């Protein structure tokens, strides 16, 4: 058995190994793990506009809808760069994994509409964290940025987060679960929040923008890589960041422009009509020590404390703005 | 043939269920946009099939499935023959095999990503592991069921161990091996799609999850229908192949009856 699979493995992995990049001729291949969400629009824009090719890079994205394989795949060497939410990244760092921020990706907006929203059933009279005590709130995953921002809102609005039961419900099923009464509230991210209000509008309502009410404009996700890879190939990641940032500029110049929505539709497959009602995040280039510290501090309040290295030491020079 | 000429009651039940689907969605009994009418789903299926996207993905999925099935199945036959005919091998490896067998394969996909990556290597391995066990147990069963007379006759004629295994034992246990492969085939399709759903950007499984997250229920159900039809077709195809390959066995059965 092992022999057969090992042989199959060798045969299949031999292809990429057999073609090392020739300096000045072939592009350096960089495998990037992403999630099909609006947050990664700048990466796709830079790919489409040839900004990576101009830097001698060939970006090969691996899209995983759930996003569960991103960071483990980075540790295993399957990816060189991973798009992930700040909490998952920091939890890995707390466990001793050498993740380093190479670029910012997405943050909340300073004013509505924002990218996270808390929805409840109309008539359920749940308007605050206090009302949710003893009830069930859905998050796509526990212990990620969505859950953290949701719990911060529960606390801010007078509730005890320990008395609120978190139920893990994938985003696509959240609206149905809420409308059917299986949960009492849901922490939605875009485009699922606006999608739920369109499809279930007569039964669901938005009661909060959790990020705006607890830490307006706070960070959500970044691009990370491994420390050793950065030390050995720092210049490759400088090229990656330069290409990416041109994509960020392009996206920021076209917020809600049809060209941007077409781009997002192409990689996420979300219909354009739905994207027109979707709030896009803020697309930062840099990662600041202050924003990382904010997440670490908030995590400690919700049972995810621990010893972390100084935030500044986690940020590679490309993300210094 | 008969089913085509005169619809059987089973066929009518399916029609009734599909009609119920269409009606329940048209009248929005489920109160959700995530339950689209069958007609809309079929339109999505036709669009993505004719557009060439689904056939391409399906081809990839089938390739991974058959590669894993053949590799794992062949290993199952070889190990099964060894275990059954050389007791020492079974004493050595039997426990290991019995310990690995009950592990739900999808549970080991995330750790396998560490060693084998996200692409074909990992998926084919996972499918191979899935196919290995049913074929192994059936092969061992088959070897036990080989008629003692046939083996004794082989020995009397002085046929050696290896030739006996190849020319008497293997053909005699082939019906069991085929039964194992049939179980493995159904599992292999399931596991291929699950592996594609969990990791990487390949095949029908990834497409299904992508459509789910894009809020495109018709495309998602179109994929589900496609997989149902594919699973049914594969099983029917396998049965036909089995009848041809084991015609002597079925002829024997007919004679006894």
Boltz contact constraints between the chains, C-beta under 6 A:
constraints:
  - contact:
      token1: [A, 1]
      token2: [B, 75]
      max_distance: 6.0
  - contact:
      token1: [A, 4]
      token2: [B, 71]
      max_distance: 6.0
  - contact:
      token1: [A, 4]
      token2: [B, 75]
      max_distance: 6.0
  - contact:
      token1: [A, 5]
      token2: [B, 125]
      max_distance: 6.0
  - contact:
      token1: [A, 5]
      token2: [B, 128]
      max_distance: 6.0
  - contact:
      token1: [A, 8]
      token2: [B, 124]
      max_distance: 6.0
  - contact:
      token1: [A, 9]
      token2: [B, 121]
      max_distance: 6.0
  - contact:
      token1: [A, 12]
      token2: [B, 120]
      max_distance: 6.0
  - contact:
      token1: [A, 12]
      token2: [B, 121]
      max_distance: 6.0
  - contact:
      token1: [A, 62]
      token2: [B, 201]
      max_distance: 6.0
  - contact:
      token1: [A, 63]
      token2: [B, 201]
      max_distance: 6.0
  - contact:
      token1: [A, 65]
      token2: [B, 209]
      max_distance: 6.0
  - contact:
      token1: [A, 65]
      token2: [B, 210]
      max_distance: 6.0
  - contact:
      token1: [A, 65]
      token2: [B, 213]
      max_distance: 6.0
  - contact:
      token1: [A, 69]
      token2: [B, 113]
      max_distance: 6.0
  - contact:
      token1: [A, 69]
      token2: [B, 199]
      max_distance: 6.0
  - contact:
      token1: [A, 76]
      token2: [B, 114]
      max_distance: 6.0
  - contact:
      token1: [A, 78]
      token2: [B, 117]
      max_distance: 6.0
  - contact:
      token1: [A, 78]
      token2: [B, 118]
      max_distance: 6.0
  - contact:
      token1: [A, 172]
      token2: [B, 212]
      max_distance: 6.0
  - contact:
      token1: [A, 172]
      token2: [B, 213]
      max_distance: 6.0
  - contact:
      token1: [A, 176]
      token2: [B, 32]
      max_distance: 6.0
  - contact:
      token1: [A, 176]
      token2: [B, 34]
      max_distance: 6.0
  - contact:
      token1: [A, 195]
      token2: [B, 215]
      max_distance: 6.0
  - contact:
      token1: [A, 199]
      token2: [B, 33]
      max_distance: 6.0
  - contact:
      token1: [A, 268]
      token2: [B, 214]
      max_distance: 6.0
  - contact:
      token1: [A, 269]
      token2: [B, 210]
      max_distance: 6.0
  - contact:
      token1: [A, 269]
      token2: [B, 214]
      max_distance: 6.0
  - contact:
      token1: [A, 270]
      token2: [B, 214]
      max_distance: 6.0
